[in-house]
Amino acid sequence: MPPETTPSPQATTGADAVDEAIAAGVDFDGSPIPPAKLELYRKVMALEANRQRSGVSNTMRSRIVRIGAKHIPQAELNQMLIHADFAPLKEKEIAFYYGGK
């Protein structure tokens, strides 16, 4: 008889971790994601997949701001954007991402 193996825990880090969990229909704790939640998520993602894009640079900047604001102080992120030749943080972005901090 082969030795019993314990399945390795699902990775919860990295850019693809959530997408992989959704594709498997299983949350990080091993519990199944309810079908209604998966169905709604897939419906909204299908709508997003059909949306016309405004350009790669705009999308890159949006992602940098959205994710960077979780990890980088406002002044530092603003300087990083300017240094990379992106537009600086807008007032509405500062209010949204940094207003409650």
OpenMM code with the backbone's topology and positions (N, CA, C; nanometers):
from openmm import Vec3, app, unit

residues = "MET PRO PRO GLU THR THR PRO SER PRO GLN ALA THR THR GLY ALA ASP ALA VAL ASP GLU ALA ILE ALA ALA GLY VAL ASP PHE ASP GLY SER PRO ILE PRO PRO ALA LYS LEU GLU LEU TYR ARG LYS VAL MET ALA LEU GLU ALA ASN ARG GLN ARG SER GLY VAL SER ASN THR MET ARG SER ARG ILE VAL ARG ILE GLY ALA LYS HIS ILE PRO GLN ALA GLU LEU ASN GLN MET LEU ILE HIS ALA ASP PHE ALA PRO LEU LYS GLU LYS GLU ILE ALA PHE TYR TYR GLY GLY LYS".split()
positions = [
    Vec3(0.0819, -0.1178, 0.0000),
    Vec3(0.0000, 0.0000, 0.0000),
    Vec3(0.0867, 0.1247, 0.0000),
    Vec3(0.0557, 0.2212, -0.0862),
    Vec3(0.1352, 0.3448, -0.0856),
    Vec3(0.1060, 0.4239, 0.0415),
    Vec3(0.2044, 0.5000, 0.0871),
    Vec3(0.1814, 0.5795, 0.2074),
    Vec3(0.0760, 0.6855, 0.1815),
    Vec3(0.0015, 0.7166, 0.2873),
    Vec3(-0.1010, 0.8202, 0.2768),
    Vec3(-0.0347, 0.9557, 0.2634),
    Vec3(-0.0861, 1.0370, 0.1743),
    Vec3(-0.0309, 1.1711, 0.1582),
    Vec3(-0.1367, 1.2728, 0.1952),
    Vec3(-0.0916, 1.3781, 0.2531),
    Vec3(-0.1804, 1.4880, 0.2879),
    Vec3(-0.1725, 1.5901, 0.1760),
    Vec3(-0.2871, 1.6320, 0.1207),
    Vec3(-0.2802, 1.7319, 0.0155),
    Vec3(-0.2161, 1.8602, 0.0672),
    Vec3(-0.1340, 1.9193, -0.0158),
    Vec3(-0.0695, 2.0429, 0.0263),
    Vec3(-0.1726, 2.1548, 0.0296),
    Vec3(-0.1582, 2.2458, 0.1245),
    Vec3(-0.2546, 2.3554, 0.1328),
    Vec3(-0.2464, 2.4436, 0.0084),
    Vec3(-0.3594, 2.5001, -0.0284),
    Vec3(-0.3651, 2.5870, -0.1451),
    Vec3(-0.2893, 2.7153, -0.1166),
    Vec3(-0.2103, 2.7584, -0.2141),
    Vec3(-0.1354, 2.8831, -0.1985),
    Vec3(-0.2332, 2.9993, -0.1851),
    Vec3(-0.2058, 3.0877, -0.0908),
    Vec3(-0.2923, 3.2039, -0.0707),
    Vec3(-0.2188, 3.3335, -0.1021),
    Vec3(-0.1054, 3.3218, -0.1679),
    Vec3(-0.0311, 3.4406, -0.2064),
    Vec3(-0.0098, 3.4404, -0.3569),
    Vec3(0.0231, 3.5551, -0.4071),
    Vec3(0.0499, 3.5681, -0.5497),
    Vec3(-0.0722, 3.6154, -0.6252),
    Vec3(-0.0460, 3.6678, -0.7430),
    Vec3(-0.1512, 3.7297, -0.8227),
    Vec3(-0.2582, 3.6310, -0.8685),
    Vec3(-0.2236, 3.5054, -0.8841),
    Vec3(-0.3179, 3.4085, -0.9383),
    Vec3(-0.3903, 3.3259, -0.8327),
    Vec3(-0.3580, 3.3413, -0.7057),
    Vec3(-0.4147, 3.2566, -0.6009),
    Vec3(-0.5676, 3.2617, -0.5975),
    Vec3(-0.6246, 3.3797, -0.6038),
    Vec3(-0.7701, 3.3926, -0.5976),
    Vec3(-0.8338, 3.3342, -0.7236),
    Vec3(-0.7764, 3.3629, -0.8404),
    Vec3(-0.8314, 3.3095, -0.9648),
    Vec3(-0.8301, 3.1569, -0.9647),
    Vec3(-0.7226, 3.0985, -0.9148),
    Vec3(-0.7134, 2.9529, -0.9083),
    Vec3(-0.8179, 2.8956, -0.8127),
    Vec3(-0.8394, 2.9609, -0.6997),
    Vec3(-0.9392, 2.9148, -0.6043),
    Vec3(-1.0797, 2.9241, -0.6641),
    Vec3(-1.1079, 3.0329, -0.7333),
    Vec3(-1.2391, 3.0495, -0.7958),
    Vec3(-1.2594, 2.9422, -0.9015),
    Vec3(-1.1583, 2.9187, -0.9845),
    Vec3(-1.1691, 2.8168, -1.0889),
    Vec3(-1.1961, 2.6791, -1.0289),
    Vec3(-1.1366, 2.6528, -0.9124),
    Vec3(-1.1579, 2.5248, -0.8444),
    Vec3(-1.2893, 2.5228, -0.7674),
    Vec3(-1.3482, 2.6404, -0.7436),
    Vec3(-1.4725, 2.6488, -0.6681),
    Vec3(-1.4548, 2.6234, -0.5204),
    Vec3(-1.3311, 2.6476, -0.4714),
    Vec3(-1.2997, 2.6176, -0.3318),
    Vec3(-1.2272, 2.7362, -0.2693),
    Vec3(-1.2729, 2.7785, -0.1506),
    Vec3(-1.2100, 2.8888, -0.0784),
    Vec3(-1.0775, 2.8415, -0.0189),
    Vec3(-0.9961, 2.9352, 0.0275),
    Vec3(-0.8646, 2.9017, 0.0826),
    Vec3(-0.8718, 2.8078, 0.2025),
    Vec3(-0.9826, 2.8121, 0.2746),
    Vec3(-0.9957, 2.7233, 0.3909),
    Vec3(-1.0451, 2.5836, 0.3533),
    Vec3(-1.0646, 2.5602, 0.2234),
    Vec3(-1.1076, 2.4293, 0.1761),
    Vec3(-1.2577, 2.4160, 0.1599),
    Vec3(-1.3336, 2.5150, 0.2046),
    Vec3(-1.4791, 2.5077, 0.1923),
    Vec3(-1.5217, 2.5425, 0.0499),
    Vec3(-1.6289, 2.4786, 0.0034),
    Vec3(-1.6761, 2.5099, -0.1328),
    Vec3(-1.7337, 2.6508, -0.1394),
    Vec3(-1.7107, 2.7151, -0.2529),
    Vec3(-1.7713, 2.8468, -0.2764),
    Vec3(-1.9148, 2.8203, -0.3222),
    Vec3(-2.0144, 2.8826, -0.2595),
    Vec3(-2.1543, 2.8573, -0.2967),
    Vec3(-2.1790, 2.8844, -0.4461),
    Vec3(-2.2562, 2.7973, -0.5113),
    Vec3(-2.2833, 2.8130, -0.6551),
    Vec3(-2.3394, 2.9495, -0.6934),
    Vec3(-2.4257, 3.0071, -0.6105),
    Vec3(-2.4832, 3.1386, -0.6437),
    Vec3(-2.3748, 3.2452, -0.6504),
    Vec3(-2.2755, 3.2384, -0.5609),
    Vec3(-2.1648, 3.3342, -0.5636),
    Vec3(-2.0792, 3.3141, -0.6882),
    Vec3(-2.0508, 3.1887, -0.7210),
    Vec3(-1.9717, 3.1601, -0.8416),
    Vec3(-2.0446, 3.2069, -0.9670),
    Vec3(-2.1745, 3.1825, -0.9732),
    Vec3(-2.2530, 3.2214, -1.0901),
    Vec3(-2.2529, 3.3734, -1.1084),
    Vec3(-2.2757, 3.4472, -1.0002),
    Vec3(-2.2753, 3.5933, -1.0088),
    Vec3(-2.1374, 3.6436, -1.0491),
    Vec3(-2.0329, 3.5901, -0.9885),
    Vec3(-1.8967, 3.6312, -1.0218),
    Vec3(-1.8700, 3.6084, -1.1705),
    Vec3(-1.9030, 3.4923, -1.2196),
    Vec3(-1.8776, 3.4604, -1.3616),
    Vec3(-1.9582, 3.5498, -1.4545),
    Vec3(-2.0816, 3.5817, -1.4159),
    Vec3(-2.1659, 3.6700, -1.4969),
    Vec3(-2.1026, 3.8091, -1.5074),
    Vec3(-2.0587, 3.8636, -1.3943),
    Vec3(-1.9984, 3.9973, -1.3936),
    Vec3(-1.8647, 3.9957, -1.4681),
    Vec3(-1.7856, 3.8918, -1.4505),
    Vec3(-1.6567, 3.8835, -1.5199),
    Vec3(-1.6760, 3.8713, -1.6708),
    Vec3(-1.7816, 3.8042, -1.7144),
    Vec3(-1.8106, 3.7950, -1.8580),
    Vec3(-1.8450, 3.9331, -1.9138),
    Vec3(-1.9201, 4.0125, -1.8367),
    Vec3(-1.9495, 4.1495, -1.8797),
    Vec3(-1.8213, 4.2305, -1.8907),
    Vec3(-1.7346, 4.2158, -1.7917),
    Vec3(-1.6078, 4.2895, -1.7924),
    Vec3(-1.5196, 4.2470, -1.9089),
    Vec3(-1.5223, 4.1195, -1.9420),
    Vec3(-1.4398, 4.0686, -2.0523),
    Vec3(-1.4798, 4.1301, -2.1862),
    Vec3(-1.6045, 4.1737, -2.1968),
    Vec3(-1.6529, 4.2329, -2.3220),
    Vec3(-1.6424, 4.3848, -2.3254),
    Vec3(-1.5918, 4.4454, -2.2178),
    Vec3(-1.5825, 4.5921, -2.2112),
    Vec3(-1.4635, 4.6409, -2.2937),
    Vec3(-1.4866, 4.7475, -2.3703),
    Vec3(-1.3797, 4.8092, -2.4479),
    Vec3(-1.2763, 4.8694, -2.3541),
    Vec3(-1.1504, 4.8486, -2.3815),
    Vec3(-1.0422, 4.8987, -2.2964),
    Vec3(-0.9952, 5.0353, -2.3462),
    Vec3(-0.9432, 5.1142, -2.2524),
    Vec3(-0.8984, 5.2494, -2.2869),
    Vec3(-0.7494, 5.2552, -2.3177),
    Vec3(-0.6780, 5.1498, -2.2956),
    Vec3(-0.5346, 5.1470, -2.3239),
    Vec3(-0.4587, 5.0770, -2.2137),
    Vec3(-0.3470, 5.0212, -2.2498),
    Vec3(-0.2679, 4.9448, -2.1544),
    Vec3(-0.2098, 5.0344, -2.0455),
    Vec3(-0.1575, 5.1490, -2.0818),
    Vec3(-0.0987, 5.2386, -1.9813),
    Vec3(-0.2013, 5.2827, -1.8777),
    Vec3(-0.3238, 5.3137, -1.9225),
    Vec3(-0.4295, 5.3529, -1.8281),
    Vec3(-0.4620, 5.2391, -1.7324),
    Vec3(-0.4693, 5.1180, -1.7858),
    Vec3(-0.4988, 5.0019, -1.7020),
    Vec3(-0.3846, 4.9753, -1.6057),
    Vec3(-0.2616, 4.9865, -1.6532),
    Vec3(-0.1460, 4.9665, -1.5658),
    Vec3(-0.1504, 5.0656, -1.4494),
    Vec3(-0.1752, 5.1926, -1.4805),
    Vec3(-0.1788, 5.2947, -1.3761),
    Vec3(-0.2890, 5.2658, -1.2755),
    Vec3(-0.4064, 5.2290, -1.3259),
    Vec3(-0.5183, 5.1970, -1.2361),
    Vec3(-0.4827, 5.0831, -1.1413),
    Vec3(-0.4200, 4.9801, -1.1933),
    Vec3(-0.3811, 4.8667, -1.1097),
    Vec3(-0.2734, 4.9069, -1.0095),
    Vec3(-0.1783, 4.9863, -1.0540),
    Vec3(-0.0716, 5.0328, -0.9643),
    Vec3(-0.1324, 5.1106, -0.8479),
    Vec3(-0.2250, 5.2011, -0.8781),
    Vec3(-0.2868, 5.2829, -0.7732),
    Vec3(-0.3709, 5.1957, -0.6809),
    Vec3(-0.4556, 5.1126, -0.7381),
    Vec3(-0.5470, 5.0298, -0.6573),
    Vec3(-0.4711, 4.9363, -0.5645),
    Vec3(-0.3689, 4.8717, -0.6161),
    Vec3(-0.2934, 4.7757, -0.5351),
    Vec3(-0.1852, 4.8455, -0.4540),
    Vec3(-0.1187, 4.9424, -0.5137),
    Vec3(-0.0116, 5.0133, -0.4445),
    Vec3(-0.0593, 5.0851, -0.3204),
    Vec3(-0.1814, 5.1376, -0.3239),
    Vec3(-0.2347, 5.2105, -0.2088),
    Vec3(-0.2485, 5.1207, -0.0856),
    Vec3(-0.2562, 4.9906, -0.1054),
    Vec3(-0.2653, 4.8969, 0.0070),
    Vec3(-0.1298, 4.8769, 0.0748),
    Vec3(-0.0226, 4.9074, 0.0032),
    Vec3(0.1115, 4.8732, 0.0502),
    Vec3(0.2079, 4.9903, 0.0623),
    Vec3(0.1781, 5.1002, -0.0057),
    Vec3(0.2737, 5.2100, -0.0174),
    Vec3(0.2101, 5.3390, 0.0343),
    Vec3(0.2803, 5.4149, 0.1175),
    Vec3(0.2270, 5.5431, 0.1642),
    Vec3(0.1961, 5.6369, 0.0465),
    Vec3(0.0993, 5.7239, 0.0665),
    Vec3(0.0505, 5.8134, -0.0389),
    Vec3(0.1615, 5.8927, -0.1071),
    Vec3(0.2424, 5.9627, -0.0309),
    Vec3(0.3463, 6.0479, -0.0898),
    Vec3(0.4463, 5.9650, -0.1707),
    Vec3(0.4797, 5.8487, -0.1185),
    Vec3(0.5754, 5.7619, -0.1882),
    Vec3(0.5158, 5.7082, -0.3184),
    Vec3(0.3909, 5.6636, -0.3142),
    Vec3(0.3265, 5.6141, -0.4358),
    Vec3(0.3147, 5.7257, -0.5383),
    Vec3(0.2789, 5.8446, -0.4946),
    Vec3(0.2672, 5.9582, -0.5859),
    Vec3(0.4011, 5.9849, -0.6556),
    Vec3(0.5099, 5.9858, -0.5792),
    Vec3(0.6427, 6.0077, -0.6382),
    Vec3(0.6802, 5.8957, -0.7344),
    Vec3(0.6452, 5.7740, -0.7005),
    Vec3(0.6750, 5.6602, -0.7881),
    Vec3(0.6003, 5.6733, -0.9207),
    Vec3(0.4742, 5.7153, -0.9143),
    Vec3(0.3958, 5.7357, -1.0361),
    Vec3(0.4601, 5.8425, -1.1244),
    Vec3(0.4939, 5.9542, -1.0625),
    Vec3(0.5552, 6.0647, -1.1379),
    Vec3(0.6880, 6.0206, -1.1985),
    Vec3(0.7693, 5.9518, -1.1206),
    Vec3(0.8998, 5.9048, -1.1683),
    Vec3(0.8851, 5.8102, -1.2884),
    Vec3(0.7776, 5.7310, -1.2900),
    Vec3(0.7546, 5.6372, -1.4000),
    Vec3(0.6786, 5.7017, -1.5157),
    Vec3(0.6586, 5.8333, -1.5088),
    Vec3(0.5906, 5.9099, -1.6130),
    Vec3(0.4419, 5.8771, -1.6249),
    Vec3(0.3809, 5.8421, -1.5100),
    Vec3(0.2363, 5.8295, -1.5025),
    Vec3(0.1833, 5.9584, -1.4409),
    Vec3(0.0537, 5.9827, -1.4566),
    Vec3(-0.0099, 6.0975, -1.3912),
    Vec3(-0.0037, 6.0775, -1.2392),
    Vec3(0.0158, 6.1857, -1.1644),
    Vec3(0.0161, 6.1732, -1.0175),
    Vec3(-0.1216, 6.1325, -0.9670),
    Vec3(-0.1283, 6.0999, -0.8392),
    Vec3(-0.2555, 6.0641, -0.7784),
    Vec3(-0.3553, 6.1782, -0.7929),
    Vec3(-0.4785, 6.1427, -0.8246),
    Vec3(-0.5857, 6.2408, -0.8360),
    Vec3(-0.6505, 6.2575, -0.6996),
    Vec3(-0.7126, 6.3729, -0.6780),
    Vec3(-0.7779, 6.4001, -0.5490),
    Vec3(-0.8780, 6.2906, -0.5123),
    Vec3(-0.9569, 6.2446, -0.6104),
    Vec3(-1.0569, 6.1416, -0.5803),
    Vec3(-0.9905, 6.0086, -0.5436),
    Vec3(-0.8741, 5.9792, -0.6002),
    Vec3(-0.8016, 5.8568, -0.5633),
    Vec3(-0.7464, 5.8689, -0.4214),
    Vec3(-0.6934, 5.9863, -0.3913),
    Vec3(-0.6399, 6.0085, -0.2555),
    Vec3(-0.7526, 5.9947, -0.1535),
    Vec3(-0.8669, 6.0555, -0.1818),
    Vec3(-0.9797, 6.0481, -0.0892),
    Vec3(-1.0275, 5.9044, -0.0734),
    Vec3(-1.0351, 5.8316, -0.1832),
    Vec3(-1.0864, 5.6953, -0.1785),
    Vec3(-0.9893, 5.5990, -0.1114),
    Vec3(-0.8635, 5.6023, -0.1538),
    Vec3(-0.7666, 5.5035, -0.1049),
    Vec3(-0.6971, 5.5427, 0.0250),
    Vec3(-0.6840, 5.6722, 0.0487),
    Vec3(-0.6090, 5.7166, 0.1668),
    Vec3(-0.6938, 5.7962, 0.2659),
    Vec3(-0.8152, 5.8322, 0.2288),
    Vec3(-0.8993, 5.9174, 0.3113),
    Vec3(-0.9291, 5.8632, 0.4501),
    Vec3(-0.9446, 5.7316, 0.4622),
    Vec3(-0.9805, 5.6740, 0.5902),
    Vec3(-0.8618, 5.6341, 0.6755),
    Vec3(-0.7412, 5.6671, 0.6301),
    Vec3(-0.6210, 5.6227, 0.7028),
    Vec3(-0.5660, 5.7318, 0.7895),
] * unit.nanometer
topology = app.Topology()
chain = topology.addChain("A")
for resn in residues:
    res = topology.addResidue(resn, chain)
    for name in ("N", "CA", "C"):
        topology.addAtom(name, app.Element.getBySymbol(name[0]), res)
